[in-house]
Amino acid sequence: MSVVGFTLLLLTIYLLAMKSVSYFAYRISKKNTEDYFLAGRGVGTFALVATTVASIFSTGTVVAGPSEFFTKGSNYFWIFFFILLPVLMMPLALKFWKLGKVRGYITPSQMMGDFYKSKTVHIVAALIGLLTLVPYATAQMVAVGKTFNAMTDGAVPYEVGVSIMCIAIGLYIWYGGSRAVIWTDAVQGVIFSVLLIITGFLAVKWAGGWDMVMNNLTLKHSEKATFDVSFKYYEYLPMCLSFFFLPHVWQRSYMARSATNLVKTIAIIPFVFLILFFIAWLIGMSALTLFPNGMEDGDSVLGAILNRNAPYFGAFVLVAAFAAGMSTVDSQLLSAGAIVTHDIKRKIIKRRVVARLRWRDNYKFARMVTMFLLLAIYVWSLTLQEKSIFSLIILGVSLTVIFLPVVIGIFYWKRASTTGATVSMIIGLSVFLLKAMTPLGAYFPTELGAASWTLLTSSLVFIVVSLFTDSTDLDDMRTTYAKILK
């Protein structure tokens, strides 16, 4: 059997297995949006660890990680700032869990809108949440399409790889919702972690061993073994701290069965992070030896290594990349569907109309919205074969810094006001769009990137506007939250 035929057969078996799991999850799921989006808030430690890890460690780890180490060398070490994520995540996630349980929150924007007593805050936060998810989810599609293409020497076109992933995700999100996602994440997380680790050690072997890889790095590619002092590492620290505010990651705190489950999950994440990104570094450094003249598209490095040295084993790694991408996209699409269903839809349609809707009606609407978003992401990804996976991920994550001052204001600043939160998010979003996506971005001082400009602007606006506007109307919410969290 040819490598392409074996790859497609293995992937078909894998997808059928995942489809069976998702359909069984669908059969036992309750037909309401809380179960569809949050698995009934009853997720235990193992499942919560699996779905959180699988949602965080995406093709950005499996495909883009080796690529970035291969092309940037030590300058990509900024990624290890993510080890600081639990510093912010632990205290806030526990608050989110308790408030979500008592107040019934399903989306991040519900909590922000509820505390600040503002429809505008609610809708703006929902729109920002959607904007963070779209490029990140699209990056997963692009990564799988590129890996398919590289591993099969073009026999499976980029567009076909993206199409296969789209169909697979659509089938098992439609049948099962978050329960299917969590169950399949338990399988997919193990698959991509184990196969990535095996690939890392094999890559070192194929490159001639550890000594050969290190000698090649220090003697022939010394620029990738040292830090470039002009590299703007500070640009990435705010994104690492606010990564938890991505809606699909934030919602994991709502899913936990107990606070203990949540604490254990957060404590495990840094160890998983260190292992997986060390392996990504090994693959990237080995590639410097295997491809001394570089590659036209660094995102294809993983597929190229396997296609050259172990094409049949590469079929299994392709499944790992597929699993990593699907486990992130499905979570992101469910979060996007929750935002549209619970935030945008309910704020646009009059309350008396919403009151007449049955849970099942909202459930059907949620499933349809999720499918529509998947289709939109699929169409966009077809045009992005030349786009860097990493740049798409950063585009989405950068926007989460807008939430930092607003969320910190909820719990730690009594002068935070509704007007401050509203203006902060609107101005922050405007600055981001101008800096990152329009020619006007060239007029901003180049010392700071889009994320830093956005964080500084939104924080300053939040503080100044809150100080000059009334915040006493939120005193009852502060009292309510304090009673829940005590």
Phi and psi in degrees as a GROMACS rama.xvg file:
@    title "Ramachandran Plot"
@    xaxis  label "Phi"
@    yaxis  label "Psi"
@TYPE xy
-66.8245  161.026  SER-2
-60.4254  -42.642  VAL-3
-62.8927  -44.4172  VAL-4
-63.2419  -41.9696  GLY-5
-64.6718  -41.27  PHE-6
-60.8974  -47.2039  THR-7
-67.3261  -36.2529  LEU-8
-65.2271  -46.8775  LEU-9
-61.6399  -42.6608  LEU-10
-65.6799  -37.5501  LEU-11
-63.1436  -44.3  THR-12
-61.2299  -44.0042  ILE-13
-61.3859  -46.8848  TYR-14
-65.9123  -37.3291  LEU-15
-64.8329  -38.7107  LEU-16
-64.3751  -44.8219  ALA-17
-65.6681  -36.176  MET-18
-63.6857  -38.9278  LYS-19
-64.3611  -41.926  SER-20
-63.1321  -44.8899  VAL-21
-67.2203  -35.726  SER-22
-68.9453  -38.2314  TYR-23
-64.7784  -39.1558  PHE-24
-61.7838  -39.4306  ALA-25
-62.1506  -39.7894  TYR-26
-65.2425  -32.2042  ARG-27
-100.104  -2.83841  ILE-28
-75.584  150.101  SER-29
-82.0183  143.797  LYS-30
-89.5345  63.4891  LYS-31
-140.133  164.346  ASN-32
-71.0995  -29.2228  THR-33
-65.1136  -40.4315  GLU-34
-72.1622  -39.389  ASP-35
-63.673  -40.1584  TYR-36
-95.3087  -28.8558  PHE-37
-126.519  7.71988  LEU-38
55.1967  36.4287  ALA-39
69.9503  15.2034  GLY-40
57.4725  32.1061  ARG-41
-124.56  34.1119  GLY-42
-84.9471  126.14  VAL-43
-80.0858  179.863  GLY-44
-61.2009  -52.4341  THR-45
-59.4526  -48.2055  PHE-46
-65.7393  -36.6878  ALA-47
-68.3664  -41.6159  LEU-48
-60.3099  -46.2178  VAL-49
-61.0314  -48.3136  ALA-50
-72.6947  -32.3978  THR-51
-69.8603  -47.0052  THR-52
-61.9063  -46.2363  VAL-53
-64.9912  -31.1797  ALA-54
-76.6766  -34.7282  SER-55
-80.6384  -46.1962  ILE-56
-93.005  97.1714  PHE-57
-106.885  -156.063  SER-58
-64.2876  -15.0093  THR-59
-62.1595  -26.1323  GLY-60
-90.1344  -50.7809  THR-61
-72.159  -41.8566  VAL-62
-106.443  -55.0381  VAL-63
-71.6746  -29.4831  ALA-64
-58.9562  -58.5213  GLY-65
-57.1853  -37.4326  PRO-66
-62.3102  -45.6426  SER-67
-68.7564  -38.4127  GLU-68
-65.9134  -37.8606  PHE-69
-63.8119  -42.097  PHE-70
-88.9754  -33.7976  THR-71
-106.91  -17.4607  LYS-72
64.036  -136.054  GLY-73
-64.9121  -20.1456  SER-74
-65.5038  -17.1709  ASN-75
-83.6836  -0.0318794  TYR-76
-64.3241  -11.8287  PHE-77
-57.0778  -23.3988  TRP-78
-58.2343  -24.8241  ILE-79
-74.9771  -5.33293  PHE-80
-58.0922  -24.2059  PHE-81
-64.1088  -15.0795  PHE-82
-62.5666  -23.205  ILE-83
-77.7667  -9.14196  LEU-84
-51.904  -45.8158  LEU-85
-62.5333  -20.7474  PRO-86
-58.7155  -42.683  VAL-87
-88.2998  -35.5872  LEU-88
-67.2324  -39.521  MET-89
-60.5136  -57.4697  MET-90
-66.5696  -37.4545  PRO-91
-75.642  -38.6135  LEU-92
-61.511  -38.5302  ALA-93
-65.569  -38.0853  LEU-94
-66.6299  -43.01  LYS-95
-60.0537  -42.8535  PHE-96
-60.5882  -48.6186  TRP-97
-66.468  -44.7027  LYS-98
-65.6889  -39.975  LEU-99
-62.8804  -39.9241  GLY-100
-66.2239  -43.1361  LYS-101
-81.0193  -41.678  VAL-102
-94.0098  -7.99568  ARG-103
76.8252  25.8772  GLY-104
-68.8565  140.478  TYR-105
-114.276  -30.8268  ILE-106
-120.831  158.7  THR-107
-60.7839  -40.7858  PRO-108
-67.3744  -25.4468  SER-109
-61.3331  -42.8281  GLN-110
-66.6788  -44.2898  MET-111
-65.701  -43.1378  MET-112
-65.474  -37.7088  GLY-113
-67.1457  -48.2391  ASP-114
-63.5248  -46.115  PHE-115
-83.582  3.39098  TYR-116
51.1113  45.6459  LYS-117
-140.239  124.01  SER-118
-65.2584  -36.7947  LYS-119
-64.8482  -46.8762  THR-120
-57.1544  -43.6976  VAL-121
-59.5178  -50.1896  HIS-122
-70.6067  -42.4696  ILE-123
-62.9158  -43.735  VAL-124
-62.9486  -37.2321  ALA-125
-64.8626  -43.8699  ALA-126
-65.2086  -40.3796  LEU-127
-63.6731  -41.901  ILE-128
-57.7196  -43.6668  GLY-129
-62.747  -41.9607  LEU-130
-64.9886  -31.4073  LEU-131
-70.4603  -31.9704  THR-132
-80.6207  -34.9723  LEU-133
-62.674  -54.2285  VAL-134
-65.553  -33.6101  PRO-135
-64.6721  -46.3103  TYR-136
-65.3043  -39.3256  ALA-137
-62.7142  -35.6099  THR-138
-59.0623  -35.0292  ALA-139
-66.0805  -40.6156  GLN-140
-63.1568  -45.2444  MET-141
-61.8095  -42.7632  VAL-142
-62.2498  -44.8594  ALA-143
-65.819  -42.4521  VAL-144
-60.1908  -42.8967  GLY-145
-66.6847  -40.5353  LYS-146
-67.6149  -42.0524  THR-147
-53.1451  -50.3344  PHE-148
-64.2113  -43.4391  ASN-149
-70.0182  -40.1115  ALA-150
-73.296  -22.4884  MET-151
-107.151  13.5012  THR-152
53.6297  37.0527  ASP-153
85.1845  -2.44123  GLY-154
-63.8415  -34.9852  ALA-155
-104.816  105.252  VAL-156
-59.8793  155.68  PRO-157
-51.5525  -44.9492  TYR-158
-63.7275  -35.3004  GLU-159
-68.8802  -42.1924  VAL-160
-60.4644  -44.1894  GLY-161
-63.8863  -39.8156  VAL-162
-65.0659  -41.8262  SER-163
-60.7478  -43.7909  ILE-164
-64.6815  -41.584  MET-165
-60.2497  -46.2543  CYS-166
-64.179  -43.7524  ILE-167
-61.5803  -45.7272  ALA-168
-64.5288  -44.1219  ILE-169
-59.0036  -41.3801  GLY-170
-65.6892  -43.8976  LEU-171
-91.7112  -9.87023  TYR-172
-78.3844  -39.1702  ILE-173
-61.2309  -40.1978  TRP-174
-101.894  88.8481  TYR-175
132.533  -32.1876  GLY-176
62.8152  -146.01  GLY-177
-64.295  -31.6139  SER-178
-63.317  -42.308  ARG-179
-64.7497  -40.1031  ALA-180
-61.1161  -45.6088  VAL-181
-65.3648  -45.1905  ILE-182
-63.6311  -45.7879  TRP-183
-71.0749  -29.8119  THR-184
-61.6606  -36.2141  ASP-185
-59.6626  -39.0332  ALA-186
-76.3262  -47.8185  VAL-187
-66.788  -37.1298  GLN-188
-61.774  -42.6444  GLY-189
-66.5958  -43.3976  VAL-190
-59.5857  -54.1841  ILE-191
-72.2781  -29.3344  PHE-192
-68.4907  -48.8506  SER-193
-64.3763  -46.6051  VAL-194
-68.8435  -33.5695  LEU-195
-65.5691  -41.9673  LEU-196
-63.5232  -45.4571  ILE-197
-59.7968  -43.9358  ILE-198
-61.1807  -38.7877  THR-199
-59.7438  -48.0147  GLY-200
-71.0199  -34.1304  PHE-201
-66.9618  -38.692  LEU-202
-61.0137  -40.7982  ALA-203
-62.7844  -43.0993  VAL-204
-61.768  -46.4496  LYS-205
-63.781  -28.6722  TRP-206
-82.9281  -0.257695  ALA-207
105.855  5.1328  GLY-208
103.995  167.804  GLY-209
-57.8932  -46.4423  TRP-210
-61.7228  -41.295  ASP-211
-63.4914  -43.2674  MET-212
-63.693  -44.6507  VAL-213
-69.6382  -40.1707  MET-214
-63.9789  -42.3336  ASN-215
-63.3381  -38.7363  ASN-216
-65.6238  -48.3824  LEU-217
-79.4471  -29.193  THR-218
-94.4049  -39.8058  LEU-219
-103.651  -20.4098  LYS-220
-132.868  47.2914  HIS-221
-60.0561  -27.1937  SER-222
-65.2388  -20.8543  GLU-223
-97.2018  2.57158  LYS-224
-106.591  -0.49733  ALA-225
-125.338  161.803  THR-226
-89.8044  135.137  PHE-227
-84.8162  111.566  ASP-228
-64.3186  -19.6735  VAL-229
-85.1624  -6.69947  SER-230
-70.312  133.523  PHE-231
-87.0825  76.8106  LYS-232
-63.3948  -31.648  TYR-233
-63.2997  -17.9929  TYR-234
-64.1445  -28.5008  GLU-235
-96.6012  -18.4658  TYR-236
-60.4084  -45.4993  LEU-237
-59.4325  -37.3303  PRO-238
-67.0598  -36.9456  MET-239
-64.7573  -39.0314  CYS-240
-73.4163  -30.4715  LEU-241
-98.7348  2.26021  SER-242
-55.2272  -33.921  PHE-243
-62.3598  -19.7924  PHE-244
-83.7277  -2.39937  PHE-245
-58.7173  130.555  LEU-246
-52.7934  -40.1709  PRO-247
-71.8187  -23.9245  HIS-248
-83.0157  -44.4216  VAL-249
-54.8511  -43.8984  TRP-250
-64.3458  -21.3634  GLN-251
-60.7656  -30.9681  ARG-252
-69.73  -27.2123  SER-253
-73.7575  -25.5186  TYR-254
-77.7096  -23.5622  MET-255
-59.8347  140.769  ALA-256
-69.6292  -34.2667  ARG-257
-150.762  167.251  SER-258
-64.5901  -34.2663  ALA-259
-62.1716  -43.8169  THR-260
-57.1244  -42.8435  ASN-261
-67.5293  -43.8576  LEU-262
-61.8369  -44.8446  VAL-263
-61.3594  -40.6879  LYS-264
-62.3202  -47.7103  THR-265
-64.692  -35.8429  ILE-266
-68.2749  -29.5239  ALA-267
-79.4625  -30.6102  ILE-268
-53.3641  -46.0416  ILE-269
-60.1464  -35.404  PRO-270
-69.2212  -41.3778  PHE-271
-63.2894  -40.6099  VAL-272
-60.1383  -48.197  PHE-273
-59.8166  -44.2544  LEU-274
-64.0751  -51.3912  ILE-275
-67.7558  -39.0809  LEU-276
-80.0369  -22.4718  PHE-277
-65.24  -41.4009  PHE-278
-65.0136  -41.0604  ILE-279
-60.5336  -38.4936  ALA-280
-64.4637  -42.8381  TRP-281
-57.9361  -44.3421  LEU-282
-64.9324  -44.875  ILE-283
-62.566  -42.4174  GLY-284
-70.0706  -36.036  MET-285
-64.0839  -35.6782  SER-286
-64.4549  -27.0647  ALA-287
-62.8432  -32.2143  LEU-288
-80.8881  -41.255  THR-289
-71.545  -29.8937  LEU-290
-129.007  72.1464  PHE-291
-62.213  -22.5479  PRO-292
-94.7008  8.59827  ASN-293
79.1695  -174.31  GLY-294
-137.845  149.118  MET-295
-64.8976  -40.4681  GLU-296
-123.658  103.835  ASP-297
-59.3228  -27.0161  GLY-298
-65.8792  -13.5036  ASP-299
-94.5742  6.16872  SER-300
-62.8989  -42.2874  VAL-301
-62.4273  -48.9474  LEU-302
-61.6426  -37.9507  GLY-303
-67.9631  -40.2391  ALA-304
-59.3704  -47.7408  ILE-305
-71.627  -37.3485  LEU-306
-63.4009  -33.852  ASN-307
-79.1825  -39.5057  ARG-308
-106.146  -32.1352  ASN-309
-155.877  72.4825  ALA-310
-60.6673  -34.662  PRO-311
-74.3395  -38.7542  TYR-312
-65.548  -32.3206  PHE-313
-59.1792  -28.5485  GLY-314
-61.7957  -37.5956  ALA-315
-69.5016  -37.6395  PHE-316
-69.3049  -33.5979  VAL-317
-60.856  -40.3436  LEU-318
-61.5992  -38.1383  VAL-319
-62.7124  -44.2  ALA-320
-63.581  -40.2816  ALA-321
-60.7164  -45.1421  PHE-322
-62.7748  -42.5949  ALA-323
-62.4487  -43.3726  ALA-324
-66.6025  -45.8774  GLY-325
-64.6928  -39.874  MET-326
-66.4797  -22.5182  SER-327
-89.1983  -46.2716  THR-328
-62.1679  -42.2559  VAL-329
-61.9306  -40.5038  ASP-330
-65.023  -41.1693  SER-331
-67.8313  -39.642  GLN-332
-67.3231  -38.4697  LEU-333
-64.2885  -40.0328  LEU-334
-65.5836  -41.4028  SER-335
-63.1972  -41.7226  ALA-336
-62.6819  -38.7485  GLY-337
-64.1839  -40.5228  ALA-338
-62.8814  -47.0241  ILE-339
-64.7663  -42.3447  VAL-340
-71.6426  -47.2102  THR-341
-94.701  -19.7388  HIS-342
-108.409  -63.2835  ASP-343
-70.7264  -48.2764  ILE-344
-61.6452  -46.2426  LYS-345
-72.7717  -21.5158  ARG-346
-89.3136  -18.659  LYS-347
-91.8484  -43.6232  ILE-348
-78.8383  139.895  ILE-349
-60.6467  147.825  LYS-350
-61.1871  -35.5354  ARG-351
-66.8156  -28.4336  ARG-352
-74.0309  -43.8202  VAL-353
-61.232  -37.9612  VAL-354
-62.0202  -27.8888  ALA-355
-83.0522  -12.9861  ARG-356
-76.2867  137.398  LEU-357
-82.9154  159.062  ARG-358
-54.1262  -39.7838  TRP-359
-64.8092  -34.7551  ARG-360
-62.5032  -45.4232  ASP-361
-64.5939  -35.971  ASN-362
-61.4307  -46.1699  TYR-363
-64.0211  -42.0722  LYS-364
-60.9218  -42.2793  PHE-365
-60.6235  -43.014  ALA-366
-65.4458  -41.1296  ARG-367
-66.3083  -40.8997  MET-368
-61.5384  -44.0339  VAL-369
-60.1836  -42.0538  THR-370
-66.5172  -38.7792  MET-371
-64.0711  -42.4722  PHE-372
-64.7744  -39.2677  LEU-373
-60.5247  -43.1139  LEU-374
-62.8767  -41.9944  LEU-375
-63.5537  -43.6776  ALA-376
-64.2809  -40.0112  ILE-377
-60.7332  -47.9789  TYR-378
-61.543  -43.0279  VAL-379
-65.2263  -41.9417  TRP-380
-63.2021  -27.1347  SER-381
-63.0425  -21.5674  LEU-382
-97.1656  4.43392  THR-383
-117.158  25.0965  LEU-384
-58.8305  -32.3983  GLN-385
-88.5878  -4.04326  GLU-386
-81.8897  143.838  LYS-387
-71.0637  132.65  SER-388
-60.3959  -45.4476  ILE-389
-59.2348  -42.1583  PHE-390
-64.8469  -35.1194  SER-391
-68.1557  -41.8542  LEU-392
-63.1561  -46.0219  ILE-393
-62.5797  -36.4542  ILE-394
-58.8804  -42.3861  LEU-395
-72.3926  -46.671  GLY-396
-65.1459  -34.5401  VAL-397
-56.4494  -35.1279  SER-398
-66.6803  -23.3868  LEU-399
-65.924  -18.8457  THR-400
-63.5561  -21.12  VAL-401
-61.3557  -31.5157  ILE-402
-77.2701  -18.6598  PHE-403
-55.6959  -57.021  LEU-404
-63.2326  -36.3647  PRO-405
-65.4646  -43.7078  VAL-406
-71.56  -43.1337  VAL-407
-59.7918  -37.5225  ILE-408
-62.7936  -31.7194  GLY-409
-61.9969  -42.0137  ILE-410
-104.276  -23.5068  PHE-411
-127.67  3.4072  TYR-412
-139.885  113.251  TRP-413
-74.3422  -13.7375  LYS-414
-89.9501  -1.90902  ARG-415
-59.4609  132.883  ALA-416
-122.46  161.65  SER-417
-62.6175  -43.8744  THR-418
-62.8767  -40.4584  THR-419
-60.1343  -44.268  GLY-420
-64.7865  -43.2765  ALA-421
-63.3817  -52.6193  THR-422
-66.1093  -38.4798  VAL-423
-58.0321  -47.9941  SER-424
-69.4569  -39.3265  MET-425
-66.3039  -46.1414  ILE-426
-66.6919  -42.183  ILE-427
-59.5923  -44.4195  GLY-428
-64.5114  -40.8352  LEU-429
-62.7937  -43.9878  SER-430
-62.7574  -42.9859  VAL-431
-60.6359  -48.2291  PHE-432
-63.2731  -40.8319  LEU-433
-64.3857  -44.0708  LEU-434
-72.3628  -43.9037  LYS-435
-92.4254  -22.1487  ALA-436
-131.647  8.94448  MET-437
-135.07  160.262  THR-438
-61.1845  -21.1701  PRO-439
-65.2061  -18.8345  LEU-440
-58.7305  -25.1035  GLY-441
-67.4891  -19.5396  ALA-442
-85.6168  -9.88756  TYR-443
-76.9168  143.398  PHE-444
-53.8141  134.326  PRO-445
-77.5826  -7.08898  THR-446
-63.836  -27.6961  GLU-447
-117.588  144.618  LEU-448
-92.2142  -172.463  GLY-449
-62.5283  -42.8117  ALA-450
-63.9303  -44.5145  ALA-451
-66.9967  -44.0756  SER-452
-60.2981  -41.7284  TRP-453
-64.9413  -46.1146  THR-454
-64.0128  -46.138  LEU-455
-63.1704  -43.2828  LEU-456
-67.2848  -49.1632  THR-457
-65.4018  -36.1523  SER-458
-67.6554  -46.5126  SER-459
-62.7441  -44.5949  LEU-460
-63.8097  -41.6995  VAL-461
-60.0981  -45.8799  PHE-462
-66.8828  -50.4887  ILE-463
-64.5171  -48.6911  VAL-464
-65.5647  -39.2294  VAL-465
-64.2489  -38.2831  SER-466
-66.4421  -27.7314  LEU-467
-103.391  8.6939  PHE-468
-128.854  162.438  THR-469
-74.6908  130.617  ASP-470
-116.563  0.440773  SER-471
-68.8089  -21.8912  THR-472
-69.9639  -9.82981  ASP-473
-99.2917  2.63979  LEU-474
-61.1674  -37.1338  ASP-475
-67.3494  -34.1315  ASP-476
-69.9776  -37.0038  MET-477
-63.8716  -40.1734  ARG-478
-65.5507  -43.778  THR-479
-61.3333  -46.4355  THR-480
-64.0022  -40.0813  TYR-481
-63.4567  -39.3007  ALA-482
-66.4674  -39.2724  LYS-483
-67.6632  -38.185  ILE-484
-90.1038  -4.95755  LEU-485
